[in-house]
Amino acid sequence: MAFVFTRVDDRAIHGQTVTLWSKIYQNSGILLIDDEISNDPMMRRIYKNAAVGVNVYIYTVEEALQKAKQAAASEKSYLLIARTPLVFEQLYKGGVDIGKKLTLGPVSQSEGRKLLAQFTSLSKDEIAACNFLSEQGLEIVFQNIPTTPAVDWKSIRIEP
């Protein structure tokens, strides 16, 4: 089964993920793909504990090339989360079925990032990754929470 929900959110796992998105998209757990968090034992514990009652699996991008493929091929359903669209581009290019839709949630403004939609700022490389994924047929939308309307990537798509 492909991932039931694929999301970019620079906060990774937090209350909205657990209380809102994971209730809408019934799942057997959350796969968080992030090199920094995966390599920091304290941060791993913090993120696993943030999702009370939900199984959380945290992998580096390299580990995810195998583990996410296994999850996508299993009978179970999972949420797939990363803090940047660059991760999803890497997974896609590595042969991982990341699903048919990518939801862009909050990504903080920082140097080199441009505000594209409310709460979502991306760098040139992140924009290029989204353009690549869109060209591969993925539906990409901006949506902070489930109760707000989604905005289609193609409606504001820009070049990096």
Buried (B, 14 or more C-beta within 10 A) or exposed (E): BBBBBBBBBBBBBBEBBBEEBBEEBEBBBBBBBBBEBBEBEEBBEEBBEBBEEBEBBBBBBEBBBEBBBEBBEEEEBBBBBBBBBBBBBBBBEBEBBBBEBBBBBBBEEEEEBBEBBEBBBBBEBBBBBBBBBBEEEBBBBBBBEEEEEBBEBEEEEEEE
